[in-house]
Amino acid sequence: MTTLRSQWSSGDSTIGAWLSIPSAVSAELAARTGFDYVCLDNQHGALDYQVSIAMIQAVLLGGSRPVVRTPWNEPGIIAKFLDAGAEAIIVPMVNT
């Protein structure tokens, strides 16, 4: 499986699912439906770090790529999600 970065660098389009409900079952189901990535929205919705770890694992098990939108631009939080297995990070609240 190619990485999202290589797909985007090649100009390829990708289609993803966006999840804000804290459920590893939903994450695996979305991953198994054929999306290129599954984004876990930690900015809005009911997700937190602990449930996101289980959801990242479920996305990987389902054969897709986990992407995480962090609550805000905080390097420590971003690093933790990357360490947990996120392939990409969406950082909100960036003004410059």
C-alpha positions as YAML, in Angstrom:
chain: A
units: angstrom
residues:
- id: 1
  name: MET
  ca: [0.00, 0.00, 0.00]
- id: 2
  name: THR
  ca: [1.38, 3.40, -0.93]
- id: 3
  name: THR
  ca: [1.42, 6.24, 1.56]
- id: 4
  name: LEU
  ca: [-0.97, 9.17, 1.47]
- id: 5
  name: ARG
  ca: [1.99, 11.49, 1.01]
- id: 6
  name: SER
  ca: [3.13, 9.67, -2.12]
- id: 7
  name: GLN
  ca: [-0.41, 9.68, -3.51]
- id: 8
  name: TRP
  ca: [-0.81, 13.40, -2.89]
- id: 9
  name: SER
  ca: [2.68, 14.14, -4.25]
- id: 10
  name: SER
  ca: [1.70, 12.33, -7.44]
- id: 11
  name: GLY
  ca: [-1.46, 14.43, -7.71]
- id: 12
  name: ASP
  ca: [-3.73, 11.46, -7.01]
- id: 13
  name: SER
  ca: [-7.10, 12.06, -5.42]
- id: 14
  name: THR
  ca: [-8.00, 10.32, -2.17]
- id: 15
  name: ILE
  ca: [-11.35, 9.79, -0.49]
- id: 16
  name: GLY
  ca: [-11.71, 9.53, 3.26]
- id: 17
  name: ALA
  ca: [-14.24, 9.02, 6.01]
- id: 18
  name: TRP
  ca: [-14.55, 11.42, 8.94]
- id: 19
  name: LEU
  ca: [-15.38, 10.03, 12.39]
- id: 20
  name: SER
  ca: [-16.28, 11.89, 15.57]
- id: 21
  name: ILE
  ca: [-18.08, 9.09, 17.44]
- id: 22
  name: PRO
  ca: [-15.79, 7.20, 19.87]
- id: 23
  name: SER
  ca: [-16.11, 3.69, 18.48]
- id: 24
  name: ALA
  ca: [-13.40, 1.30, 17.32]
- id: 25
  name: VAL
  ca: [-16.11, -0.76, 15.63]
- id: 26
  name: SER
  ca: [-17.18, 2.23, 13.51]
- id: 27
  name: ALA
  ca: [-13.53, 2.96, 12.71]
- id: 28
  name: GLU
  ca: [-12.88, -0.58, 11.49]
- id: 29
  name: LEU
  ca: [-16.11, -0.62, 9.50]
- id: 30
  name: ALA
  ca: [-15.21, 2.66, 7.78]
- id: 31
  name: ALA
  ca: [-11.73, 1.32, 7.03]
- id: 32
  name: ARG
  ca: [-13.12, -1.87, 5.48]
- id: 33
  name: THR
  ca: [-15.44, 0.01, 3.11]
- id: 34
  name: GLY
  ca: [-12.55, 1.04, 0.90]
- id: 35
  name: PHE
  ca: [-11.78, 4.61, 1.94]
- id: 36
  name: ASP
  ca: [-8.20, 5.72, 1.33]
- id: 37
  name: TYR
  ca: [-8.06, 7.07, 4.88]
- id: 38
  name: VAL
  ca: [-10.21, 7.41, 7.98]
- id: 39
  name: CYS
  ca: [-9.92, 10.69, 9.89]
- id: 40
  name: LEU
  ca: [-10.49, 10.72, 13.64]
- id: 41
  name: ASP
  ca: [-11.75, 14.14, 14.68]
- id: 42
  name: ASN
  ca: [-10.30, 15.00, 18.08]
- id: 43
  name: GLN
  ca: [-11.13, 18.69, 17.73]
- id: 44
  name: HIS
  ca: [-14.92, 18.34, 17.54]
- id: 45
  name: GLY
  ca: [-16.86, 15.37, 18.80]
- id: 46
  name: ALA
  ca: [-16.40, 13.00, 21.70]
- id: 47
  name: LEU
  ca: [-13.00, 11.47, 20.93]
- id: 48
  name: ASP
  ca: [-10.05, 11.60, 23.29]
- id: 49
  name: TYR
  ca: [-6.53, 10.19, 23.14]
- id: 50
  name: GLN
  ca: [-7.33, 6.82, 24.74]
- id: 51
  name: VAL
  ca: [-10.22, 5.96, 22.45]
- id: 52
  name: SER
  ca: [-8.27, 7.29, 19.46]
- id: 53
  name: ILE
  ca: [-5.54, 4.71, 20.08]
- id: 54
  name: ALA
  ca: [-8.09, 1.89, 19.77]
- id: 55
  name: MET
  ca: [-9.60, 3.54, 16.70]
- id: 56
  name: ILE
  ca: [-6.19, 3.94, 15.03]
- id: 57
  name: GLN
  ca: [-5.57, 0.23, 15.57]
- id: 58
  name: ALA
  ca: [-9.02, -0.58, 14.17]
- id: 59
  name: VAL
  ca: [-8.41, 1.53, 11.05]
- id: 60
  name: LEU
  ca: [-5.12, -0.26, 10.44]
- id: 61
  name: LEU
  ca: [-6.77, -3.64, 11.01]
- id: 62
  name: GLY
  ca: [-9.47, -2.66, 8.52]
- id: 63
  name: GLY
  ca: [-6.85, -1.96, 5.86]
- id: 64
  name: SER
  ca: [-6.99, 1.82, 5.65]
- id: 65
  name: ARG
  ca: [-4.81, 4.69, 6.85]
- id: 66
  name: PRO
  ca: [-5.51, 6.58, 10.08]
- id: 67
  name: VAL
  ca: [-5.49, 10.39, 9.96]
- id: 68
  name: VAL
  ca: [-6.07, 12.44, 13.11]
- id: 69
  name: ARG
  ca: [-7.31, 16.00, 13.49]
- id: 70
  name: THR
  ca: [-5.81, 17.25, 16.74]
- id: 71
  name: PRO
  ca: [-7.67, 19.51, 19.19]
- id: 72
  name: TRP
  ca: [-5.23, 22.38, 18.54]
- id: 73
  name: ASN
  ca: [-1.69, 23.14, 17.42]
- id: 74
  name: GLU
  ca: [0.25, 21.52, 20.28]
- id: 75
  name: PRO
  ca: [3.44, 19.61, 19.37]
- id: 76
  name: GLY
  ca: [3.16, 17.19, 22.31]
- id: 77
  name: ILE
  ca: [-0.34, 16.09, 21.31]
- id: 78
  name: ILE
  ca: [0.67, 15.80, 17.65]
- id: 79
  name: ALA
  ca: [3.68, 13.63, 18.57]
- id: 80
  name: LYS
  ca: [1.53, 11.31, 20.69]
- id: 81
  name: PHE
  ca: [-0.88, 10.68, 17.81]
- id: 82
  name: LEU
  ca: [2.01, 10.04, 15.43]
- id: 83
  name: ASP
  ca: [3.54, 7.63, 17.96]
- id: 84
  name: ALA
  ca: [0.15, 5.87, 18.19]
- id: 85
  name: GLY
  ca: [0.21, 5.19, 14.44]
- id: 86
  name: ALA
  ca: [-1.48, 8.09, 12.68]
- id: 87
  name: GLU
  ca: [-0.18, 8.43, 9.13]
- id: 88
  name: ALA
  ca: [-1.19, 12.07, 8.81]
- id: 89
  name: ILE
  ca: [-2.21, 14.91, 11.12]
- id: 90
  name: ILE
  ca: [-4.64, 17.72, 10.45]
- id: 91
  name: VAL
  ca: [-3.78, 20.69, 12.66]
- id: 92
  name: PRO
  ca: [-6.55, 23.25, 13.30]
- id: 93
  name: MET
  ca: [-6.10, 26.74, 14.66]
- id: 94
  name: VAL
  ca: [-3.04, 27.56, 12.52]
- id: 95
  name: ASN
  ca: [-3.12, 31.24, 11.71]
- id: 96
  name: THR
  ca: [0.21, 31.80, 9.98]
...
